[in-house]
């Protein structure tokens, strides 16, 4: 299942959750748990491979360049 499809299906399940008085049926809960697991695996993959943007963090090489330019 593609990442966009996972997010879309999760959004649909959350919408039905609201309409059903904030409770899932057993099947819906199993499906939501499965999708949540897929999503968490995908996010963990991005963190593991350094594909997540981290604002305010400079690479060590850039810091060393700045220090040498100031000297």
HTML snippet that shows the backbone in 3Dmol.js (N, CA, C, O; Angstrom):
<script src="https://3Dmol.org/build/3Dmol-min.js"></script>
<div id="view" style="width:600px;height:400px;position:relative"></div>
<script>
const pdb = `
ATOM      1  N   UNK A   1       0.853  -1.182   0.000  1.00  0.00           N
ATOM      2  CA  UNK A   1       0.000   0.000   0.000  1.00  0.00           C
ATOM      3  C   UNK A   1       0.899   1.245   0.000  1.00  0.00           C
ATOM      4  O   UNK A   1       1.835   1.345   0.793  1.00  0.00           O
ATOM      5  N   UNK A   2       0.606   2.166  -0.877  1.00  0.00           N
ATOM      6  CA  UNK A   2       1.395   3.390  -0.978  1.00  0.00           C
ATOM      7  C   UNK A   2       1.168   4.282   0.236  1.00  0.00           C
ATOM      8  O   UNK A   2       0.101   4.228   0.847  1.00  0.00           O
ATOM      9  N   UNK A   3       2.158   5.106   0.596  1.00  0.00           N
ATOM     10  CA  UNK A   3       2.037   5.976   1.765  1.00  0.00           C
ATOM     11  C   UNK A   3       0.836   6.926   1.687  1.00  0.00           C
ATOM     12  O   UNK A   3       0.182   7.185   2.697  1.00  0.00           O
ATOM     13  N   UNK A   4       0.552   7.432   0.512  1.00  0.00           N
ATOM     14  CA  UNK A   4      -0.590   8.334   0.370  1.00  0.00           C
ATOM     15  C   UNK A   4      -1.911   7.601   0.623  1.00  0.00           C
ATOM     16  O   UNK A   4      -2.846   8.159   1.199  1.00  0.00           O
ATOM     17  N   UNK A   5      -1.969   6.364   0.191  1.00  0.00           N
ATOM     18  CA  UNK A   5      -3.185   5.570   0.419  1.00  0.00           C
ATOM     19  C   UNK A   5      -3.375   5.271   1.902  1.00  0.00           C
ATOM     20  O   UNK A   5      -4.499   5.263   2.404  1.00  0.00           O
ATOM     21  N   UNK A   6      -2.260   5.024   2.601  1.00  0.00           N
ATOM     22  CA  UNK A   6      -2.336   4.767   4.046  1.00  0.00           C
ATOM     23  C   UNK A   6      -2.925   5.981   4.758  1.00  0.00           C
ATOM     24  O   UNK A   6      -3.834   5.853   5.578  1.00  0.00           O
ATOM     25  N   UNK A   7      -2.397   7.159   4.434  1.00  0.00           N
ATOM     26  CA  UNK A   7      -2.880   8.379   5.079  1.00  0.00           C
ATOM     27  C   UNK A   7      -4.352   8.640   4.761  1.00  0.00           C
ATOM     28  O   UNK A   7      -5.122   9.028   5.640  1.00  0.00           O
ATOM     29  N   UNK A   8      -4.733   8.430   3.517  1.00  0.00           N
ATOM     30  CA  UNK A   8      -6.122   8.660   3.115  1.00  0.00           C
ATOM     31  C   UNK A   8      -7.062   7.723   3.864  1.00  0.00           C
ATOM     32  O   UNK A   8      -8.104   8.147   4.365  1.00  0.00           O
ATOM     33  N   UNK A   9      -6.689   6.453   3.937  1.00  0.00           N
ATOM     34  CA  UNK A   9      -7.531   5.469   4.626  1.00  0.00           C
ATOM     35  C   UNK A   9      -7.614   5.779   6.128  1.00  0.00           C
ATOM     36  O   UNK A   9      -8.675   5.635   6.734  1.00  0.00           O
ATOM     37  N   UNK A  10      -6.508   6.197   6.717  1.00  0.00           N
ATOM     38  CA  UNK A  10      -6.518   6.567   8.142  1.00  0.00           C
ATOM     39  C   UNK A  10      -7.440   7.762   8.379  1.00  0.00           C
ATOM     40  O   UNK A  10      -8.170   7.805   9.369  1.00  0.00           O
ATOM     41  N   UNK A  11      -7.400   8.722   7.470  1.00  0.00           N
ATOM     42  CA  UNK A  11      -8.271   9.894   7.594  1.00  0.00           C
ATOM     43  C   UNK A  11      -9.742   9.482   7.504  1.00  0.00           C
ATOM     44  O   UNK A  11     -10.579   9.974   8.260  1.00  0.00           O
ATOM     45  N   UNK A  12     -10.047   8.577   6.575  1.00  0.00           N
ATOM     46  CA  UNK A  12     -11.427   8.097   6.436  1.00  0.00           C
ATOM     47  C   UNK A  12     -11.889   7.365   7.695  1.00  0.00           C
ATOM     48  O   UNK A  12     -13.023   7.540   8.141  1.00  0.00           O
ATOM     49  N   UNK A  13     -11.016   6.556   8.257  1.00  0.00           N
ATOM     50  CA  UNK A  13     -11.369   5.826   9.478  1.00  0.00           C
ATOM     51  C   UNK A  13     -11.576   6.782  10.653  1.00  0.00           C
ATOM     52  O   UNK A  13     -12.482   6.576  11.462  1.00  0.00           O
ATOM     53  N   UNK A  14     -10.750   7.821  10.758  1.00  0.00           N
ATOM     54  CA  UNK A  14     -10.932   8.808  11.835  1.00  0.00           C
ATOM     55  C   UNK A  14     -12.254   9.551  11.686  1.00  0.00           C
ATOM     56  O   UNK A  14     -12.918   9.861  12.675  1.00  0.00           O
ATOM     57  N   UNK A  15     -12.631   9.833  10.436  1.00  0.00           N
ATOM     58  CA  UNK A  15     -13.907  10.511  10.190  1.00  0.00           C
ATOM     59  C   UNK A  15     -15.069   9.615  10.618  1.00  0.00           C
ATOM     60  O   UNK A  15     -16.004  10.087  11.264  1.00  0.00           O
ATOM     61  N   UNK A  16     -15.020   8.344  10.270  1.00  0.00           N
ATOM     62  CA  UNK A  16     -16.092   7.427  10.688  1.00  0.00           C
ATOM     63  C   UNK A  16     -16.078   7.241  12.196  1.00  0.00           C
ATOM     64  O   UNK A  16     -17.131   7.054  12.806  1.00  0.00           O
ATOM     65  N   UNK A  17     -14.902   7.288  12.804  1.00  0.00           N
ATOM     66  CA  UNK A  17     -14.776   7.201  14.263  1.00  0.00           C
ATOM     67  C   UNK A  17     -15.544   8.346  14.937  1.00  0.00           C
ATOM     68  O   UNK A  17     -16.241   8.136  15.930  1.00  0.00           O
ATOM     69  N   UNK A  18     -15.408   9.554  14.388  1.00  0.00           N
ATOM     70  CA  UNK A  18     -16.136  10.706  14.935  1.00  0.00           C
ATOM     71  C   UNK A  18     -17.644  10.531  14.781  1.00  0.00           C
ATOM     72  O   UNK A  18     -18.410  10.808  15.704  1.00  0.00           O
ATOM     73  N   UNK A  19     -18.060  10.070  13.606  1.00  0.00           N
ATOM     74  CA  UNK A  19     -19.490   9.920  13.327  1.00  0.00           C
ATOM     75  C   UNK A  19     -20.131   8.806  14.147  1.00  0.00           C
ATOM     76  O   UNK A  19     -21.340   8.822  14.380  1.00  0.00           O
ATOM     77  N   UNK A  20     -19.323   7.834  14.586  1.00  0.00           N
ATOM     78  CA  UNK A  20     -19.839   6.693  15.337  1.00  0.00           C
ATOM     79  C   UNK A  20     -19.748   6.900  16.843  1.00  0.00           C
ATOM     80  O   UNK A  20     -19.770   5.930  17.600  1.00  0.00           O
ATOM     81  N   UNK A  21     -19.647   8.129  17.281  1.00  0.00           N
ATOM     82  CA  UNK A  21     -19.594   8.396  18.715  1.00  0.00           C
ATOM     83  C   UNK A  21     -18.236   8.083  19.320  1.00  0.00           C
ATOM     84  O   UNK A  21     -18.147   7.633  20.462  1.00  0.00           O
ATOM     85  N   UNK A  22     -17.188   8.320  18.560  1.00  0.00           N
ATOM     86  CA  UNK A  22     -15.808   8.147  19.008  1.00  0.00           C
ATOM     87  C   UNK A  22     -15.498   6.719  19.434  1.00  0.00           C
ATOM     88  O   UNK A  22     -14.856   6.488  20.458  1.00  0.00           O
ATOM     89  N   UNK A  23     -15.962   5.766  18.632  1.00  0.00           N
ATOM     90  CA  UNK A  23     -15.596   4.369  18.855  1.00  0.00           C
ATOM     91  C   UNK A  23     -15.536   3.648  17.517  1.00  0.00           C
ATOM     92  O   UNK A  23     -16.303   3.933  16.598  1.00  0.00           O
ATOM     93  N   UNK A  24     -14.604   2.708  17.435  1.00  0.00           N
ATOM     94  CA  UNK A  24     -14.451   1.886  16.246  1.00  0.00           C
ATOM     95  C   UNK A  24     -15.160   0.556  16.441  1.00  0.00           C
ATOM     96  O   UNK A  24     -15.337   0.088  17.566  1.00  0.00           O
ATOM     97  N   UNK A  25     -15.563  -0.045  15.320  1.00  0.00           N
ATOM     98  CA  UNK A  25     -15.990  -1.437  15.380  1.00  0.00           C
ATOM     99  C   UNK A  25     -14.709  -2.272  15.476  1.00  0.00           C
ATOM    100  O   UNK A  25     -13.613  -1.748  15.279  1.00  0.00           O
ATOM    101  N   UNK A  26     -14.841  -3.553  15.775  1.00  0.00           N
ATOM    102  CA  UNK A  26     -13.664  -4.416  15.913  1.00  0.00           C
ATOM    103  C   UNK A  26     -12.855  -4.446  14.612  1.00  0.00           C
ATOM    104  O   UNK A  26     -11.626  -4.380  14.645  1.00  0.00           O
ATOM    105  N   UNK A  27     -13.535  -4.544  13.475  1.00  0.00           N
ATOM    106  CA  UNK A  27     -12.849  -4.585  12.178  1.00  0.00           C
ATOM    107  C   UNK A  27     -12.147  -3.273  11.884  1.00  0.00           C
ATOM    108  O   UNK A  27     -11.017  -3.258  11.397  1.00  0.00           O
ATOM    109  N   UNK A  28     -12.826  -2.165  12.186  1.00  0.00           N
ATOM    110  CA  UNK A  28     -12.219  -0.861  11.952  1.00  0.00           C
ATOM    111  C   UNK A  28     -10.989  -0.674  12.838  1.00  0.00           C
ATOM    112  O   UNK A  28      -9.984  -0.123  12.390  1.00  0.00           O
ATOM    113  N   UNK A  29     -11.058  -1.123  14.075  1.00  0.00           N
ATOM    114  CA  UNK A  29      -9.926  -0.991  14.984  1.00  0.00           C
ATOM    115  C   UNK A  29      -8.731  -1.796  14.484  1.00  0.00           C
ATOM    116  O   UNK A  29      -7.597  -1.320  14.537  1.00  0.00           O
ATOM    117  N   UNK A  30      -8.975  -3.004  14.004  1.00  0.00           N
ATOM    118  CA  UNK A  30      -7.889  -3.821  13.464  1.00  0.00           C
ATOM    119  C   UNK A  30      -7.263  -3.153  12.248  1.00  0.00           C
ATOM    120  O   UNK A  30      -6.040  -3.130  12.111  1.00  0.00           O
ATOM    121  N   UNK A  31      -8.095  -2.612  11.370  1.00  0.00           N
ATOM    122  CA  UNK A  31      -7.599  -1.930  10.171  1.00  0.00           C
ATOM    123  C   UNK A  31      -6.802  -0.685  10.549  1.00  0.00           C
ATOM    124  O   UNK A  31      -5.737  -0.439   9.982  1.00  0.00           O
ATOM    125  N   UNK A  32      -7.304   0.098  11.498  1.00  0.00           N
ATOM    126  CA  UNK A  32      -6.603   1.306  11.921  1.00  0.00           C
ATOM    127  C   UNK A  32      -5.253   0.946  12.545  1.00  0.00           C
ATOM    128  O   UNK A  32      -4.253   1.612  12.277  1.00  0.00           O
ATOM    129  N   UNK A  33      -5.215  -0.092  13.368  1.00  0.00           N
ATOM    130  CA  UNK A  33      -3.964  -0.526  13.984  1.00  0.00           C
ATOM    131  C   UNK A  33      -2.952  -0.972  12.929  1.00  0.00           C
ATOM    132  O   UNK A  33      -1.763  -0.676  13.044  1.00  0.00           O
ATOM    133  N   UNK A  34      -3.418  -1.679  11.908  1.00  0.00           N
ATOM    134  CA  UNK A  34      -2.548  -2.127  10.822  1.00  0.00           C
ATOM    135  C   UNK A  34      -1.973  -0.927  10.060  1.00  0.00           C
ATOM    136  O   UNK A  34      -0.780  -0.883   9.759  1.00  0.00           O
ATOM    137  N   UNK A  35      -2.833   0.036   9.758  1.00  0.00           N
ATOM    138  CA  UNK A  35      -2.382   1.226   9.033  1.00  0.00           C
ATOM    139  C   UNK A  35      -1.420   2.056   9.881  1.00  0.00           C
ATOM    140  O   UNK A  35      -0.443   2.603   9.368  1.00  0.00           O
ATOM    141  N   UNK A  36      -1.700   2.145  11.162  1.00  0.00           N
ATOM    142  CA  UNK A  36      -0.835   2.897  12.064  1.00  0.00           C
ATOM    143  C   UNK A  36       0.551   2.251  12.129  1.00  0.00           C
ATOM    144  O   UNK A  36       1.565   2.948  12.152  1.00  0.00           O
ATOM    145  N   UNK A  37       0.588   0.932  12.158  1.00  0.00           N
ATOM    146  CA  UNK A  37       1.860   0.215  12.165  1.00  0.00           C
ATOM    147  C   UNK A  37       2.643   0.502  10.879  1.00  0.00           C
ATOM    148  O   UNK A  37       3.849   0.744  10.927  1.00  0.00           O
ATOM    149  N   UNK A  38       1.959   0.474   9.733  1.00  0.00           N
ATOM    150  CA  UNK A  38       2.614   0.791   8.460  1.00  0.00           C
ATOM    151  C   UNK A  38       3.175   2.212   8.471  1.00  0.00           C
ATOM    152  O   UNK A  38       4.297   2.448   8.023  1.00  0.00           O
ATOM    153  N   UNK A  39       2.403   3.133   8.976  1.00  0.00           N
ATOM    154  CA  UNK A  39       2.826   4.536   9.026  1.00  0.00           C
ATOM    155  C   UNK A  39       4.049   4.701   9.920  1.00  0.00           C
ATOM    156  O   UNK A  39       5.003   5.391   9.561  1.00  0.00           O
ATOM    157  N   UNK A  40       4.012   4.069  11.079  1.00  0.00           N
ATOM    158  CA  UNK A  40       5.140   4.184  12.005  1.00  0.00           C
ATOM    159  C   UNK A  40       6.410   3.553  11.433  1.00  0.00           C
ATOM    160  O   UNK A  40       7.511   4.058  11.655  1.00  0.00           O
ATOM    161  N   UNK A  41       6.258   2.455  10.700  1.00  0.00           N
ATOM    162  CA  UNK A  41       7.412   1.846  10.040  1.00  0.00           C
ATOM    163  C   UNK A  41       8.004   2.791   9.009  1.00  0.00           C
ATOM    164  O   UNK A  41       9.224   2.910   8.896  1.00  0.00           O
ATOM    165  N   UNK A  42       7.149   3.459   8.264  1.00  0.00           N
ATOM    166  CA  UNK A  42       7.616   4.398   7.239  1.00  0.00           C
ATOM    167  C   UNK A  42       8.365   5.571   7.868  1.00  0.00           C
ATOM    168  O   UNK A  42       9.425   5.967   7.384  1.00  0.00           O
ATOM    169  N   UNK A  43       7.818   6.117   8.934  1.00  0.00           N
ATOM    170  CA  UNK A  43       8.468   7.247   9.609  1.00  0.00           C
ATOM    171  C   UNK A  43       9.794   6.803  10.215  1.00  0.00           C
ATOM    172  O   UNK A  43      10.781   7.534  10.131  1.00  0.00           O
ATOM    173  N   UNK A  44       9.837   5.623  10.822  1.00  0.00           N
ATOM    174  CA  UNK A  44      11.079   5.102  11.387  1.00  0.00           C
ATOM    175  C   UNK A  44      12.135   4.930  10.298  1.00  0.00           C
ATOM    176  O   UNK A  44      13.315   5.198  10.527  1.00  0.00           O
ATOM    177  N   UNK A  45      11.715   4.485   9.116  1.00  0.00           N
ATOM    178  CA  UNK A  45      12.633   4.334   7.988  1.00  0.00           C
ATOM    179  C   UNK A  45      13.270   5.681   7.632  1.00  0.00           C
ATOM    180  O   UNK A  45      14.475   5.759   7.392  1.00  0.00           O
ATOM    181  N   UNK A  46      12.460   6.731   7.599  1.00  0.00           N
ATOM    182  CA  UNK A  46      12.984   8.056   7.264  1.00  0.00           C
ATOM    183  C   UNK A  46      13.986   8.532   8.310  1.00  0.00           C
ATOM    184  O   UNK A  46      15.031   9.079   7.958  1.00  0.00           O
ATOM    185  N   UNK A  47      13.682   8.332   9.585  1.00  0.00           N
ATOM    186  CA  UNK A  47      14.605   8.730  10.637  1.00  0.00           C
ATOM    187  C   UNK A  47      15.895   7.915  10.567  1.00  0.00           C
ATOM    188  O   UNK A  47      16.986   8.470  10.698  1.00  0.00           O
ATOM    189  N   UNK A  48      15.778   6.615  10.363  1.00  0.00           N
ATOM    190  CA  UNK A  48      16.935   5.724  10.325  1.00  0.00           C
ATOM    191  C   UNK A  48      17.894   6.096   9.197  1.00  0.00           C
ATOM    192  O   UNK A  48      19.111   6.009   9.364  1.00  0.00           O
ATOM    193  N   UNK A  49      17.358   6.507   8.060  1.00  0.00           N
ATOM    194  CA  UNK A  49      18.183   6.824   6.892  1.00  0.00           C
ATOM    195  C   UNK A  49      18.510   8.309   6.758  1.00  0.00           C
ATOM    196  O   UNK A  49      19.045   8.733   5.734  1.00  0.00           O
ATOM    197  N   UNK A  50      18.197   9.098   7.776  1.00  0.00           N
ATOM    198  CA  UNK A  50      18.551  10.511   7.763  1.00  0.00           C
ATOM    199  C   UNK A  50      17.795  11.329   6.736  1.00  0.00           C
ATOM    200  O   UNK A  50      18.332  12.297   6.199  1.00  0.00           O
ATOM    201  N   UNK A  51      16.564  10.957   6.457  1.00  0.00           N
ATOM    202  CA  UNK A  51      15.776  11.663   5.450  1.00  0.00           C
ATOM    203  C   UNK A  51      14.816  12.689   6.049  1.00  0.00           C
ATOM    204  O   UNK A  51      13.960  13.229   5.348  1.00  0.00           O
ATOM    205  N   UNK A  52      14.963  12.956   7.347  1.00  0.00           N
ATOM    206  CA  UNK A  52      14.090  13.900   8.023  1.00  0.00           C
ATOM    207  C   UNK A  52      14.826  15.226   8.153  1.00  0.00           C
ATOM    208  O   UNK A  52      15.964  15.258   8.623  1.00  0.00           O
ATOM    209  N   UNK A  53      14.198  16.306   7.747  1.00  0.00           N
ATOM    210  CA  UNK A  53      14.804  17.621   7.852  1.00  0.00           C
ATOM    211  C   UNK A  53      14.839  18.051   9.314  1.00  0.00           C
ATOM    212  O   UNK A  53      13.852  17.923  10.038  1.00  0.00           O
ATOM    213  N   UNK A  54      15.971  18.551   9.727  1.00  0.00           N
ATOM    214  CA  UNK A  54      16.143  18.995  11.108  1.00  0.00           C
ATOM    215  C   UNK A  54      16.525  20.466  11.069  1.00  0.00           C
ATOM    216  O   UNK A  54      17.654  20.804  10.713  1.00  0.00           O
ATOM    217  N   UNK A  55      15.615  21.324  11.424  1.00  0.00           N
ATOM    218  CA  UNK A  55      15.875  22.756  11.346  1.00  0.00           C
ATOM    219  C   UNK A  55      16.847  23.181  12.436  1.00  0.00           C
ATOM    220  O   UNK A  55      16.826  22.654  13.548  1.00  0.00           O
ATOM    221  N   UNK A  56      17.683  24.128  12.105  1.00  0.00           N
ATOM    222  CA  UNK A  56      18.608  24.671  13.074  1.00  0.00           C
ATOM    223  C   UNK A  56      19.861  23.843  13.282  1.00  0.00           C
ATOM    224  O   UNK A  56      20.760  24.272  14.005  1.00  0.00           O
ATOM    225  N   UNK A  57      19.947  22.697  12.685  1.00  0.00           N
ATOM    226  CA  UNK A  57      21.116  21.842  12.847  1.00  0.00           C
ATOM    227  C   UNK A  57      22.027  22.043  11.641  1.00  0.00           C
ATOM    228  O   UNK A  57      21.608  21.908  10.492  1.00  0.00           O
ATOM    229  N   UNK A  58      23.279  22.369  11.934  1.00  0.00           N
ATOM    230  CA  UNK A  58      24.251  22.537  10.866  1.00  0.00           C
ATOM    231  C   UNK A  58      25.164  21.328  10.850  1.00  0.00           C
ATOM    232  O   UNK A  58      25.468  20.744  11.890  1.00  0.00           O
ATOM    233  N   UNK A  59      25.584  20.970   9.685  1.00  0.00           N
ATOM    234  CA  UNK A  59      26.531  19.868   9.555  1.00  0.00           C
ATOM    235  C   UNK A  59      27.876  20.297  10.113  1.00  0.00           C
ATOM    236  O   UNK A  59      28.227  21.476  10.077  1.00  0.00           O
ATOM    237  N   UNK A  60      28.619  19.340  10.626  1.00  0.00           N
ATOM    238  CA  UNK A  60      29.915  19.619  11.225  1.00  0.00           C
ATOM    239  C   UNK A  60      30.869  20.252  10.224  1.00  0.00           C
ATOM    240  O   UNK A  60      31.688  21.090  10.600  1.00  0.00           O
ATOM    241  N   UNK A  61      30.778  19.870   8.972  1.00  0.00           N
ATOM    242  CA  UNK A  61      31.646  20.420   7.930  1.00  0.00           C
ATOM    243  C   UNK A  61      31.374  21.905   7.752  1.00  0.00           C
ATOM    244  O   UNK A  61      32.304  22.699   7.617  1.00  0.00           O
ATOM    245  N   UNK A  62      30.110  22.276   7.752  1.00  0.00           N
ATOM    246  CA  UNK A  62      29.751  23.690   7.585  1.00  0.00           C
ATOM    247  C   UNK A  62      30.260  24.516   8.753  1.00  0.00           C
ATOM    248  O   UNK A  62      30.716  25.642   8.553  1.00  0.00           O
ATOM    249  N   UNK A  63      30.194  23.993   9.955  1.00  0.00           N
ATOM    250  CA  UNK A  63      30.668  24.713  11.143  1.00  0.00           C
ATOM    251  C   UNK A  63      32.171  24.914  11.053  1.00  0.00           C
ATOM    252  O   UNK A  63      32.675  25.993  11.363  1.00  0.00           O
ATOM    253  N   UNK A  64      32.891  23.876  10.629  1.00  0.00           N
ATOM    254  CA  UNK A  64      34.347  23.995  10.485  1.00  0.00           C
ATOM    255  C   UNK A  64      34.724  25.018   9.417  1.00  0.00           C
ATOM    256  O   UNK A  64      35.697  25.752   9.595  1.00  0.00           O
ATOM    257  N   UNK A  65      33.987  25.085   8.320  1.00  0.00           N
ATOM    258  CA  UNK A  65      34.242  26.069   7.272  1.00  0.00           C
ATOM    259  C   UNK A  65      34.069  27.478   7.807  1.00  0.00           C
ATOM    260  O   UNK A  65      34.874  28.364   7.521  1.00  0.00           O
ATOM    261  N   UNK A  66      32.997  27.684   8.599  1.00  0.00           N
ATOM    262  CA  UNK A  66      32.742  29.004   9.158  1.00  0.00           C
ATOM    263  C   UNK A  66      33.870  29.417  10.103  1.00  0.00           C
ATOM    264  O   UNK A  66      34.275  30.580  10.113  1.00  0.00           O
ATOM    265  N   UNK A  67      34.372  28.480  10.887  1.00  0.00           N
ATOM    266  CA  UNK A  67      35.458  28.778  11.834  1.00  0.00           C
ATOM    267  C   UNK A  67      36.729  29.155  11.085  1.00  0.00           C
ATOM    268  O   UNK A  67      37.427  30.094  11.469  1.00  0.00           O
ATOM    269  N   UNK A  68      37.030  28.418  10.009  1.00  0.00           N
ATOM    270  CA  UNK A  68      38.260  28.691   9.249  1.00  0.00           C
ATOM    271  C   UNK A  68      38.151  30.005   8.485  1.00  0.00           C
ATOM    272  O   UNK A  68      39.160  30.683   8.295  1.00  0.00           O
ATOM    273  N   UNK A  69      36.965  30.378   8.046  1.00  0.00           N
ATOM    274  CA  UNK A  69      36.783  31.633   7.321  1.00  0.00           C
ATOM    275  C   UNK A  69      36.933  32.828   8.262  1.00  0.00           C
ATOM    276  O   UNK A  69      37.408  33.879   7.834  1.00  0.00           O
ATOM    277  N   UNK A  70      36.546  32.698   9.511  1.00  0.00           N
ATOM    278  CA  UNK A  70      36.646  33.780  10.479  1.00  0.00           C
ATOM    279  C   UNK A  70      38.079  34.000  10.929  1.00  0.00           C
ATOM    280  O   UNK A  70      38.445  35.103  11.337  1.00  0.00           O
ATOM    281  N   UNK A  71      38.884  32.961  10.855  1.00  0.00           N
ATOM    282  CA  UNK A  71      40.305  33.052  11.336  1.00  0.00           C
ATOM    283  C   UNK A  71      41.186  33.797  10.388  1.00  0.00           C
ATOM    284  O   UNK A  71      42.379  33.954  10.647  1.00  0.00           O
TER     285      UNK A  71
END
`;
const viewer = $3Dmol.createViewer("view");
viewer.addModel(pdb, "pdb");
viewer.setStyle({}, {cartoon: {color: "spectrum"}});
viewer.zoomTo();
viewer.render();
</script>
